[in-house]
Amino acid sequence: MQQRQTSTALPLRPQDEMECRRCEVHCDKVVYPGACLARGCPFVYSYEGWGHTYVGCMQKVYDVEIDLDMLRAAERRQAGFGAIRALRRPLPMCKAEVERTYDSRYDDPGCVNPEFGELPVGEPTFRIFAQLRTT
């Protein structure tokens, strides 16, 4: 049985990773395929097979094909279809989030890899924490 090793060194571009296991929380980037249809994403494809229509992502942000009727039925419910783990960096038009698996394990000092949570929004991936005023 192969065990996953936890790396303590931060990568050069942590926002490009799809999962983070540097602490006990275990975070993953996820996308919402229901939003792909709602937003009219140009990278959604479909095909018919076995009497059903299936949809997927041409950019392989997620690598599953979903029964369109089941997706639409789930989206009509309050909870919606839900999220799928991203395999590639989400595109700016993707509805994406960082999902924490074991949120109760979150330490007081904060995230050891805060840049991991930066998602593409079509803007530079930096944050301003404080502004200094000169008088």
C-alpha positions as CSV (number, residue, x, y, z in Angstrom):
1,M,0.0,0.0,0.0
2,Q,1.4,3.4,-1.1
3,Q,1.2,6.2,1.4
4,R,1.0,9.9,0.4
5,Q,3.8,12.0,1.8
6,T,3.1,15.4,3.2
7,S,5.4,18.1,1.9
8,T,6.4,20.9,4.2
9,A,8.1,23.0,1.5
10,L,5.8,25.5,-0.3
11,P,5.8,25.3,-4.1
12,L,6.8,28.2,-6.3
13,R,3.1,28.7,-7.4
14,P,0.8,27.2,-4.8
15,Q,-2.3,28.7,-6.5
16,D,-1.7,26.4,-9.4
17,E,-2.0,23.2,-7.3
18,M,-5.3,21.4,-7.2
19,E,-4.9,20.0,-3.7
20,C,-3.0,20.9,-0.5
21,R,-2.0,18.4,2.1
22,R,0.5,20.6,4.0
23,C,-1.5,20.6,7.2
24,E,-4.2,18.4,8.7
25,V,-7.1,20.2,7.0
26,H,-6.7,18.8,3.5
27,C,-8.0,21.3,0.9
28,D,-9.1,20.6,-2.7
29,K,-10.2,23.0,-5.5
30,V,-13.6,22.1,-6.7
31,V,-15.8,23.4,-9.6
32,Y,-19.6,23.4,-10.1
33,P,-20.6,21.8,-13.4
34,G,-24.2,23.2,-13.0
35,A,-22.7,26.7,-13.3
36,C,-21.0,25.7,-16.6
37,L,-24.5,25.2,-18.2
38,A,-26.0,28.2,-16.5
39,R,-23.2,30.5,-17.6
40,G,-23.1,29.1,-21.1
41,C,-19.5,28.1,-20.9
42,P,-18.0,27.6,-24.4
43,F,-16.0,24.6,-23.3
44,V,-19.0,22.4,-22.4
45,Y,-19.5,19.5,-24.8
46,S,-22.2,16.9,-25.0
47,Y,-22.8,13.6,-26.7
48,E,-25.6,11.1,-26.8
49,G,-25.2,7.5,-25.8
50,W,-27.2,4.7,-24.3
51,G,-30.4,6.8,-24.6
52,H,-29.0,9.7,-22.5
53,T,-27.1,13.0,-23.1
54,Y,-23.9,13.4,-21.3
55,V,-21.9,16.7,-20.7
56,G,-18.3,17.3,-19.9
57,C,-15.5,19.9,-20.0
58,M,-13.3,20.2,-23.1
59,Q,-10.6,21.8,-21.1
60,K,-10.7,18.8,-18.6
61,V,-11.0,21.1,-15.6
62,Y,-13.0,18.2,-14.3
63,D,-12.7,14.8,-16.0
64,V,-16.2,13.2,-15.6
65,E,-19.1,13.1,-18.0
66,I,-22.5,13.8,-16.3
67,D,-25.9,12.7,-17.4
68,L,-27.6,16.0,-18.4
69,D,-31.1,15.0,-17.2
70,M,-29.7,14.1,-13.8
71,L,-27.7,17.3,-13.6
72,R,-30.7,19.4,-14.5
73,A,-32.9,17.6,-12.0
74,A,-30.3,18.1,-9.2
75,E,-30.0,21.8,-10.1
76,R,-33.7,22.3,-9.6
77,R,-33.4,21.2,-5.9
78,Q,-32.2,23.7,-3.3
79,A,-28.8,22.1,-2.8
80,G,-28.1,21.8,-6.5
81,F,-25.9,19.3,-8.1
82,G,-22.8,20.2,-6.1
83,A,-19.1,20.4,-6.7
84,I,-16.6,18.1,-8.5
85,R,-12.9,18.0,-7.7
86,A,-10.9,20.0,-10.2
87,L,-8.1,18.2,-12.0
88,R,-6.7,21.3,-13.7
89,R,-6.6,24.9,-12.8
90,P,-10.2,26.4,-13.0
91,L,-10.7,28.9,-15.8
92,P,-11.8,32.4,-15.0
93,M,-15.4,31.7,-16.0
94,C,-15.6,28.6,-13.8
95,K,-17.5,28.7,-10.5
96,A,-14.8,27.4,-8.3
97,E,-14.0,27.2,-4.5
98,V,-11.6,25.7,-2.1
99,E,-13.2,22.9,-0.1
100,R,-11.7,22.0,3.3
101,T,-12.1,18.3,4.1
102,Y,-11.3,18.5,7.9
103,D,-12.2,22.0,8.8
104,S,-12.3,21.2,12.5
105,R,-8.5,20.6,12.3
106,Y,-7.8,24.3,11.4
107,D,-5.1,25.8,13.6
108,D,-5.2,29.2,15.1
109,P,-2.1,30.6,13.3
110,G,-4.0,30.2,10.0
111,C,-3.4,28.5,6.7
112,V,0.2,27.4,6.1
113,N,-0.4,27.8,2.4
114,P,-2.7,30.9,2.0
115,E,-1.9,31.4,-1.7
116,F,-3.5,28.0,-2.5
117,G,-6.9,29.5,-2.0
118,E,-6.4,32.1,-4.8
119,L,-8.7,31.2,-7.6
120,P,-8.6,32.7,-11.2
121,V,-10.8,35.7,-11.6
122,G,-9.2,37.3,-14.6
123,E,-7.2,39.6,-12.3
124,P,-3.6,39.5,-10.9
125,T,-3.2,36.9,-8.2
126,F,-2.0,39.1,-5.3
127,R,-3.7,40.6,-2.3
128,I,-3.2,43.9,-0.5
129,F,-3.2,43.4,3.3
130,A,-2.5,47.0,4.4
131,Q,-2.2,50.4,2.9
132,L,0.1,53.0,4.4
133,R,-0.7,56.7,4.4
134,T,1.8,59.4,4.3
135,T,0.9,62.6,6.0
